[in-house]
Structures are given as C-alpha cells and as structure tokens.
C-alpha cells in the first residue's frame, strides 16, 4: 500500500481480526505496530513518526547509444541550405520543396 502525498492512507474492507502494520520510506527508518485487533465496522487511526535514516545507494551508471533507426539520413530531418535555397519572400511551395516532410498538400 502507498500513502497519499500528505502521508495519509486508507485501507478499506479489512476483515475483523488481528493485524500488524509497518511504515517505512526511503531515507527513513521503519516503524511497526503489532497486535492490532479490528472489530466489525470499526474505524481506526494509526499514526507513525518515522525518523530520518541515512541510506547508502548503489552507484548508477547511465549509458546511451545512438539509435540507428532514427537518423538524419533515414528520416529526412536535415536540409541543405545553399545559395539556391529559396528566400523567405518567395512562395511557400518553393521553400517546402527544399525540406521534404515539412509541408504537405501544397
């Protein structure tokens, strides 16, 4: 079970009986309540106060590789700009012809 952002929790539908509740969180200790007995229709509140606890985390290594499926050559994601590239004052279809995939139905 996970608490809400404010730390509150709700466990509906528990059957009458004996329970043990433990609360813990990353960077905090663990607190356990034992011998909790619930009766039919009972609503019970149990507050926990967890003290801060140092946690040693393992080293994390991030590795990244270039995806060969997505590349400039295969997706048309690049455009060559040269002296013959249409200027902004020219018609839009002429500009779109220099960058395939950017303008459709012109």
N, C-alpha and C positions, 0 to 999 in steps of 0.2 A: 504494500500500500504506500502511496506517496501523499505527502501533505500538500495543501494549497500553498500559494506564495506567502501567505501570512502565518504559516505554520500550523494552521488548524487542520483537523482531519475528522472524518466521519466514516464509521463502519456500520452501515445499516444491515439489518436482517440477521444478526448473530443469534444463534440458538441459546437458550438458558444453559449455563454450565460454567466451568472454571477455565480461565484463560491466563496467558502470560503475554505481556506487551513489552516490546523492546523498541526504543527510539535511537536512531543514530544518524549521522550525517558526515560527509566528507569534511575533514578538518575539525570534527567534534568527537567527543567520546560517545560511549553507548550507555544508556540508562535502561534498566529492565524493571518492570513491576510484575511480581508473581502473585499467585493465589488470589486472582481477581475472580469473583463469582458474580455472574449476571443472572437476574431473575426475569421471568416473563414480563415484557412491557417496560422494563427498566431503561432509563436513560442515564448514562454515567459519564462523568468528565474525569479525565486523567491528564494532568499537566506534567510536562517534562522540562527540566532545565539541563541543557547539555553544555558542559564546559569545553572550551577550546582545547584542541589537541593537535600537536604538530604531526604532519603527515609527510612521510618521505615518498615521493612519486618517482617512478622509474623514468629513465631517460626516454625522450620522444624524438624520433628521427623522421623527418618528412622527406620523401623522395618524390621527385616529379620527373616525368618524361614527356617529351613532345609526342602528341598523338598524330600518327601518320595518316589517319583517316581525315582529319581536318587540317588542311594546309592551303597556302595561297594558291598553289598550282591546281588543286583539285576543286576548290570552291569558288574561284573567280573573285576572291576577296582582295585582289590588288588591282591597281590601274596604273598604266604608264602615262605620265604627264610629259608632254613634249611640246615643241613649237607648233605642232599641228593640232594640239588639243583645243577644242572649241572654247572660246572665251564666254564669260558669263552673259554677255549681251547677245550671244547667238541663240538660236532656237533650242528649246529643251530637248527635242528628239536627237539633235546632233550631239549634245552633251551626253545623253544617255547611251548612245552607241559606243562611247569610249569606256563605259563601266557596265558591262553586261550584268544583268540580275538586279540592278538598282531601279530601273524604270520599266514598267510593264504596260502593255496595251497603248503605246503612243504611236 
